Amino acid sequence: MTEKSFEQAYQELEIIVQRLETATLPLAEMLALYQQGMALAKQCDQQLEQAELSVKLLLESGNLTELTEA
């Protein structure tokens, strides 16, 4: 899976969750969607952790101007 932006990955994850909750799908398709969803959730989690670390480092350094420029 190629790296997507957080917004793209989150949107795809929402679509997958909706399909799993509302559709009557064959087990194989449900499993494939679940695996894809888990990969997207992991990617989103990693991107959020990286963003949180960046903000923490900027706050600790006192360089708040970098936050507004990003």
Biopython code that builds the backbone (N, CA, C, O; Angstrom):
import numpy as np
from Bio.PDB.StructureBuilder import StructureBuilder

atoms = [
    (1, "MET", "N", (0.855, -1.183, 0.000)),
    (1, "MET", "CA", (0.000, 0.000, 0.000)),
    (1, "MET", "C", (0.893, 1.235, 0.000)),
    (1, "MET", "O", (1.835, 1.334, 0.786)),
    (2, "THR", "N", (0.585, 2.174, -0.890)),
    (2, "THR", "CA", (1.373, 3.394, -0.930)),
    (2, "THR", "C", (0.936, 4.324, 0.204)),
    (2, "THR", "O", (-0.201, 4.278, 0.674)),
    (3, "GLU", "N", (1.867, 5.155, 0.617)),
    (3, "GLU", "CA", (1.590, 6.091, 1.705)),
    (3, "GLU", "C", (0.595, 7.148, 1.233)),
    (3, "GLU", "O", (0.824, 7.832, 0.236)),
    (4, "LYS", "N", (-0.495, 7.269, 1.951)),
    (4, "LYS", "CA", (-1.527, 8.257, 1.637)),
    (4, "LYS", "C", (-1.452, 9.366, 2.670)),
    (4, "LYS", "O", (-0.867, 9.194, 3.739)),
    (5, "SER", "N", (-2.042, 10.494, 2.348)),
    (5, "SER", "CA", (-2.139, 11.537, 3.352)),
    (5, "SER", "C", (-3.070, 11.029, 4.456)),
    (5, "SER", "O", (-3.848, 10.098, 4.248)),
    (6, "PHE", "N", (-2.978, 11.647, 5.615)),
    (6, "PHE", "CA", (-3.842, 11.252, 6.721)),
    (6, "PHE", "C", (-5.310, 11.355, 6.304)),
    (6, "PHE", "O", (-6.106, 10.457, 6.582)),
    (7, "GLU", "N", (-5.654, 12.434, 5.648)),
    (7, "GLU", "CA", (-7.038, 12.666, 5.254)),
    (7, "GLU", "C", (-7.540, 11.597, 4.281)),
    (7, "GLU", "O", (-8.665, 11.113, 4.405)),
    (8, "GLN", "N", (-6.695, 11.235, 3.313)),
    (8, "GLN", "CA", (-7.079, 10.197, 2.353)),
    (8, "GLN", "C", (-7.266, 8.852, 3.052)),
    (8, "GLN", "O", (-8.252, 8.154, 2.817)),
    (9, "ALA", "N", (-6.319, 8.498, 3.905)),
    (9, "ALA", "CA", (-6.389, 7.213, 4.602)),
    (9, "ALA", "C", (-7.603, 7.160, 5.515)),
    (9, "ALA", "O", (-8.286, 6.138, 5.582)),
    (10, "TYR", "N", (-7.873, 8.247, 6.216)),
    (10, "TYR", "CA", (-9.004, 8.281, 7.137)),
    (10, "TYR", "C", (-10.325, 8.169, 6.380)),
    (10, "TYR", "O", (-11.239, 7.467, 6.813)),
    (11, "GLN", "N", (-10.418, 8.862, 5.253)),
    (11, "GLN", "CA", (-11.634, 8.796, 4.439)),
    (11, "GLN", "C", (-11.872, 7.376, 3.920)),
    (11, "GLN", "O", (-12.997, 6.878, 3.961)),
    (12, "GLU", "N", (-10.820, 6.732, 3.438)),
    (12, "GLU", "CA", (-10.948, 5.354, 2.970)),
    (12, "GLU", "C", (-11.349, 4.429, 4.116)),
    (12, "GLU", "O", (-12.162, 3.523, 3.935)),
    (13, "LEU", "N", (-10.779, 4.662, 5.286)),
    (13, "LEU", "CA", (-11.113, 3.853, 6.451)),
    (13, "LEU", "C", (-12.592, 4.009, 6.813)),
    (13, "LEU", "O", (-13.255, 3.023, 7.134)),
    (14, "GLU", "N", (-13.106, 5.221, 6.765)),
    (14, "GLU", "CA", (-14.525, 5.444, 7.047)),
    (14, "GLU", "C", (-15.414, 4.685, 6.061)),
    (14, "GLU", "O", (-16.424, 4.103, 6.454)),
    (15, "ILE", "N", (-15.041, 4.692, 4.797)),
    (15, "ILE", "CA", (-15.815, 3.979, 3.772)),
    (15, "ILE", "C", (-15.807, 2.477, 4.046)),
    (15, "ILE", "O", (-16.837, 1.812, 3.935)),
    (16, "ILE", "N", (-14.651, 1.957, 4.400)),
    (16, "ILE", "CA", (-14.542, 0.527, 4.699)),
    (16, "ILE", "C", (-15.409, 0.160, 5.898)),
    (16, "ILE", "O", (-16.112, -0.850, 5.870)),
    (17, "VAL", "N", (-15.361, 0.965, 6.937)),
    (17, "VAL", "CA", (-16.167, 0.695, 8.131)),
    (17, "VAL", "C", (-17.652, 0.700, 7.770)),
    (17, "VAL", "O", (-18.397, -0.177, 8.205)),
    (18, "GLN", "N", (-18.079, 1.670, 6.987)),
    (18, "GLN", "CA", (-19.488, 1.731, 6.573)),
    (18, "GLN", "C", (-19.880, 0.476, 5.787)),
    (18, "GLN", "O", (-20.951, -0.091, 6.001)),
    (19, "ARG", "N", (-19.011, 0.058, 4.886)),
    (19, "ARG", "CA", (-19.317, -1.143, 4.086)),
    (19, "ARG", "C", (-19.413, -2.369, 4.965)),
    (19, "ARG", "O", (-20.304, -3.199, 4.782)),
    (20, "LEU", "N", (-18.501, -2.494, 5.924)),
    (20, "LEU", "CA", (-18.522, -3.659, 6.810)),
    (20, "LEU", "C", (-19.754, -3.654, 7.709)),
    (20, "LEU", "O", (-20.287, -4.712, 8.045)),
    (21, "GLU", "N", (-20.204, -2.472, 8.096)),
    (21, "GLU", "CA", (-21.361, -2.369, 8.990)),
    (21, "GLU", "C", (-22.689, -2.550, 8.268)),
    (21, "GLU", "O", (-23.652, -3.036, 8.861)),
    (22, "THR", "N", (-22.754, -2.169, 7.006)),
    (22, "THR", "CA", (-24.057, -2.144, 6.333)),
    (22, "THR", "C", (-24.232, -3.182, 5.231)),
    (22, "THR", "O", (-25.363, -3.536, 4.899)),
    (23, "ALA", "N", (-23.165, -3.666, 4.672)),
    (23, "ALA", "CA", (-23.280, -4.560, 3.516)),
    (23, "ALA", "C", (-23.278, -6.026, 3.957)),
    (23, "ALA", "O", (-22.674, -6.398, 4.963)),
    (24, "THR", "N", (-23.966, -6.828, 3.178)),
    (24, "THR", "CA", (-23.898, -8.275, 3.344)),
    (24, "THR", "C", (-22.903, -8.765, 2.306)),
    (24, "THR", "O", (-23.213, -8.872, 1.119)),
    (25, "LEU", "N", (-21.725, -9.053, 2.772)),
    (25, "LEU", "CA", (-20.628, -9.409, 1.871)),
    (25, "LEU", "C", (-20.183, -10.844, 2.127)),
    (25, "LEU", "O", (-20.376, -11.378, 3.219)),
    (26, "PRO", "N", (-19.592, -11.454, 1.122)),
    (26, "PRO", "CA", (-18.988, -12.776, 1.341)),
    (26, "PRO", "C", (-17.839, -12.655, 2.362)),
    (26, "PRO", "O", (-17.194, -11.613, 2.472)),
    (27, "LEU", "N", (-17.613, -13.721, 3.080)),
    (27, "LEU", "CA", (-16.601, -13.722, 4.130)),
    (27, "LEU", "C", (-15.229, -13.304, 3.603)),
    (27, "LEU", "O", (-14.531, -12.534, 4.262)),
    (28, "ALA", "N", (-14.836, -13.786, 2.451)),
    (28, "ALA", "CA", (-13.522, -13.454, 1.890)),
    (28, "ALA", "C", (-13.392, -11.951, 1.644)),
    (28, "ALA", "O", (-12.341, -11.363, 1.900)),
    (29, "GLU", "N", (-14.464, -11.335, 1.145)),
    (29, "GLU", "CA", (-14.432, -9.900, 0.887)),
    (29, "GLU", "C", (-14.397, -9.114, 2.196)),
    (29, "GLU", "O", (-13.696, -8.109, 2.309)),
    (30, "MET", "N", (-15.164, -9.585, 3.183)),
    (30, "MET", "CA", (-15.144, -8.930, 4.494)),
    (30, "MET", "C", (-13.746, -8.989, 5.114)),
    (30, "MET", "O", (-13.267, -8.010, 5.686)),
    (31, "LEU", "N", (-13.112, -10.132, 4.993)),
    (31, "LEU", "CA", (-11.765, -10.288, 5.537)),
    (31, "LEU", "C", (-10.784, -9.362, 4.832)),
    (31, "LEU", "O", (-9.941, -8.742, 5.480)),
    (32, "ALA", "N", (-10.886, -9.264, 3.510)),
    (32, "ALA", "CA", (-9.993, -8.381, 2.751)),
    (32, "ALA", "C", (-10.217, -6.925, 3.147)),
    (32, "ALA", "O", (-9.256, -6.173, 3.310)),
    (33, "LEU", "N", (-11.478, -6.521, 3.304)),
    (33, "LEU", "CA", (-11.772, -5.153, 3.729)),
    (33, "LEU", "C", (-11.251, -4.896, 5.133)),
    (33, "LEU", "O", (-10.708, -3.827, 5.413)),
    (34, "TYR", "N", (-11.414, -5.868, 6.012)),
    (34, "TYR", "CA", (-10.921, -5.732, 7.384)),
    (34, "TYR", "C", (-9.402, -5.539, 7.392)),
    (34, "TYR", "O", (-8.886, -4.667, 8.091)),
    (35, "GLN", "N", (-8.703, -6.346, 6.619)),
    (35, "GLN", "CA", (-7.237, -6.231, 6.558)),
    (35, "GLN", "C", (-6.820, -4.875, 5.998)),
    (35, "GLN", "O", (-5.881, -4.256, 6.497)),
    (36, "GLN", "N", (-7.506, -4.424, 4.982)),
    (36, "GLN", "CA", (-7.201, -3.115, 4.398)),
    (36, "GLN", "C", (-7.482, -2.018, 5.419)),
    (36, "GLN", "O", (-6.700, -1.077, 5.555)),
    (37, "GLY", "N", (-8.585, -2.137, 6.127)),
    (37, "GLY", "CA", (-8.923, -1.167, 7.162)),
    (37, "GLY", "C", (-7.901, -1.123, 8.279)),
    (37, "GLY", "O", (-7.547, -0.046, 8.757)),
    (38, "MET", "N", (-7.431, -2.268, 8.693)),
    (38, "MET", "CA", (-6.420, -2.306, 9.753)),
    (38, "MET", "C", (-5.124, -1.645, 9.293)),
    (38, "MET", "O", (-4.478, -0.947, 10.074)),
    (39, "ALA", "N", (-4.741, -1.855, 8.051)),
    (39, "ALA", "CA", (-3.534, -1.217, 7.514)),
    (39, "ALA", "C", (-3.705, 0.306, 7.474)),
    (39, "ALA", "O", (-2.784, 1.051, 7.807)),
    (40, "LEU", "N", (-4.884, 0.751, 7.068)),
    (40, "LEU", "CA", (-5.151, 2.194, 7.033)),
    (40, "LEU", "C", (-5.166, 2.781, 8.448)),
    (40, "LEU", "O", (-4.643, 3.872, 8.676)),
    (41, "ALA", "N", (-5.763, 2.061, 9.388)),
    (41, "ALA", "CA", (-5.801, 2.529, 10.778)),
    (41, "ALA", "C", (-4.389, 2.638, 11.340)),
    (41, "ALA", "O", (-4.080, 3.590, 12.056)),
    (42, "LYS", "N", (-3.545, 1.687, 11.028)),
    (42, "LYS", "CA", (-2.154, 1.719, 11.491)),
    (42, "LYS", "C", (-1.425, 2.926, 10.901)),
    (42, "LYS", "O", (-0.685, 3.616, 11.602)),
    (43, "GLN", "N", (-1.639, 3.173, 9.613)),
    (43, "GLN", "CA", (-1.005, 4.316, 8.954)),
    (43, "GLN", "C", (-1.468, 5.623, 9.600)),
    (43, "GLN", "O", (-0.651, 6.501, 9.876)),
    (44, "CYS", "N", (-2.767, 5.755, 9.841)),
    (44, "CYS", "CA", (-3.296, 6.970, 10.477)),
    (44, "CYS", "C", (-2.695, 7.148, 11.865)),
    (44, "CYS", "O", (-2.308, 8.252, 12.249)),
    (45, "ASP", "N", (-2.621, 6.065, 12.605)),
    (45, "ASP", "CA", (-2.065, 6.123, 13.952)),
    (45, "ASP", "C", (-0.602, 6.579, 13.925)),
    (45, "ASP", "O", (-0.193, 7.404, 14.742)),
    (46, "GLN", "N", (0.170, 6.050, 13.001)),
    (46, "GLN", "CA", (1.577, 6.444, 12.887)),
    (46, "GLN", "C", (1.715, 7.914, 12.515)),
    (46, "GLN", "O", (2.575, 8.613, 13.050)),
    (47, "GLN", "N", (0.877, 8.382, 11.607)),
    (47, "GLN", "CA", (0.940, 9.786, 11.202)),
    (47, "GLN", "C", (0.534, 10.703, 12.353)),
    (47, "GLN", "O", (1.125, 11.768, 12.533)),
    (48, "LEU", "N", (-0.466, 10.299, 13.130)),
    (48, "LEU", "CA", (-0.867, 11.095, 14.286)),
    (48, "LEU", "C", (0.232, 11.134, 15.345)),
    (48, "LEU", "O", (0.493, 12.183, 15.934)),
    (49, "GLU", "N", (0.873, 9.993, 15.586)),
    (49, "GLU", "CA", (1.973, 9.955, 16.541)),
    (49, "GLU", "C", (3.111, 10.866, 16.104)),
    (49, "GLU", "O", (3.699, 11.563, 16.930)),
    (50, "GLN", "N", (3.427, 10.865, 14.808)),
    (50, "GLN", "CA", (4.494, 11.720, 14.290)),
    (50, "GLN", "C", (4.141, 13.189, 14.443)),
    (50, "GLN", "O", (4.987, 13.997, 14.825)),
    (51, "ALA", "N", (2.894, 13.539, 14.146)),
    (51, "ALA", "CA", (2.452, 14.929, 14.292)),
    (51, "ALA", "C", (2.507, 15.353, 15.756)),
    (51, "ALA", "O", (2.935, 16.464, 16.069)),
    (52, "GLU", "N", (2.076, 14.472, 16.647)),
    (52, "GLU", "CA", (2.105, 14.776, 18.081)),
    (52, "GLU", "C", (3.541, 14.987, 18.559)),
    (52, "GLU", "O", (3.810, 15.903, 19.335)),
    (53, "LEU", "N", (4.451, 14.148, 18.100)),
    (53, "LEU", "CA", (5.857, 14.293, 18.471)),
    (53, "LEU", "C", (6.420, 15.608, 17.948)),
    (53, "LEU", "O", (7.157, 16.292, 18.658)),
    (54, "SER", "N", (6.080, 15.967, 16.717)),
    (54, "SER", "CA", (6.566, 17.225, 16.143)),
    (54, "SER", "C", (6.077, 18.422, 16.950)),
    (54, "SER", "O", (6.848, 19.339, 17.235)),
    (55, "VAL", "N", (4.805, 18.413, 17.317)),
    (55, "VAL", "CA", (4.252, 19.513, 18.110)),
    (55, "VAL", "C", (4.931, 19.567, 19.479)),
    (55, "VAL", "O", (5.278, 20.643, 19.966)),
    (56, "LYS", "N", (5.118, 18.407, 20.091)),
    (56, "LYS", "CA", (5.768, 18.352, 21.406)),
    (56, "LYS", "C", (7.184, 18.927, 21.338)),
    (56, "LYS", "O", (7.586, 19.706, 22.202)),
    (57, "LEU", "N", (7.933, 18.539, 20.308)),
    (57, "LEU", "CA", (9.300, 19.039, 20.171)),
    (57, "LEU", "C", (9.321, 20.543, 19.941)),
    (57, "LEU", "O", (10.167, 21.249, 20.489)),
    (58, "LEU", "N", (8.389, 21.028, 19.132)),
    (58, "LEU", "CA", (8.322, 22.464, 18.886)),
    (58, "LEU", "C", (7.961, 23.233, 20.156)),
    (58, "LEU", "O", (8.529, 24.289, 20.435)),
    (59, "LEU", "N", (7.024, 22.701, 20.913)),
    (59, "LEU", "CA", (6.635, 23.361, 22.163)),
    (59, "LEU", "C", (7.785, 23.362, 23.170)),
    (59, "LEU", "O", (8.005, 24.356, 23.862)),
    (60, "GLU", "N", (8.508, 22.264, 23.250)),
    (60, "GLU", "CA", (9.637, 22.173, 24.172)),
    (60, "GLU", "C", (10.767, 23.112, 23.781)),
    (60, "GLU", "O", (11.455, 23.665, 24.639)),
    (61, "SER", "N", (10.952, 23.288, 22.474)),
    (61, "SER", "CA", (12.034, 24.157, 22.020)),
    (61, "SER", "C", (11.641, 25.633, 22.115)),
    (61, "SER", "O", (12.493, 26.517, 22.025)),
    (62, "GLY", "N", (10.342, 25.891, 22.300)),
    (62, "GLY", "CA", (9.873, 27.261, 22.372)),
    (62, "GLY", "C", (9.773, 27.933, 21.021)),
    (62, "GLY", "O", (9.538, 29.139, 20.939)),
    (63, "ASN", "N", (9.949, 27.163, 19.961)),
    (63, "ASN", "CA", (9.906, 27.729, 18.624)),
    (63, "ASN", "C", (8.509, 27.559, 18.038)),
    (63, "ASN", "O", (8.284, 26.692, 17.193)),
    (64, "LEU", "N", (7.603, 28.363, 18.475)),
    (64, "LEU", "CA", (6.216, 28.257, 18.051)),
    (64, "LEU", "C", (6.003, 28.796, 16.639)),
    (64, "LEU", "O", (4.970, 28.513, 16.033)),
    (65, "THR", "N", (6.946, 29.561, 16.100)),
    (65, "THR", "CA", (6.781, 30.081, 14.750)),
    (65, "THR", "C", (6.777, 28.951, 13.725)),
    (65, "THR", "O", (6.126, 29.064, 12.686)),
    (66, "GLU", "N", (7.500, 27.851, 14.005)),
    (66, "GLU", "CA", (7.518, 26.714, 13.086)),
    (66, "GLU", "C", (6.148, 26.064, 12.995)),
    (66, "GLU", "O", (5.789, 25.515, 11.953)),
    (67, "LEU", "N", (5.383, 26.121, 14.073)),
    (67, "LEU", "CA", (4.042, 25.539, 14.065)),
    (67, "LEU", "C", (3.141, 26.277, 13.096)),
    (67, "LEU", "O", (2.360, 25.649, 12.382)),
    (68, "THR", "N", (3.231, 27.572, 13.056)),
    (68, "THR", "CA", (2.344, 28.357, 12.194)),
    (68, "THR", "C", (2.790, 28.305, 10.746)),
    (68, "THR", "O", (1.983, 28.538, 9.846)),
    (69, "GLU", "N", (4.058, 28.004, 10.500)),
    (69, "GLU", "CA", (4.571, 27.944, 9.140)),
    (69, "GLU", "C", (4.296, 26.603, 8.477)),
    (69, "GLU", "O", (4.274, 26.519, 7.249)),
    (70, "ALA", "N", (4.087, 25.558, 9.259)),
    (70, "ALA", "CA", (3.923, 24.214, 8.701)),
    (70, "ALA", "C", (2.591, 23.995, 8.054)),
    (70, "ALA", "O", (2.323, 22.907, 7.545)),
]
sb = StructureBuilder()
sb.init_structure("model")
sb.init_model(0)
sb.init_chain("A")
sb.init_seg("    ")
for serial, (resi, resn, name, xyz) in enumerate(atoms, 1):
    if name == "N":
        sb.init_residue(resn, " ", resi, " ")
    sb.init_atom(name, np.array(xyz, "f"), 0.0, 1.0, " ", f" {name:<3s}", serial, name[0])
structure = sb.get_structure()
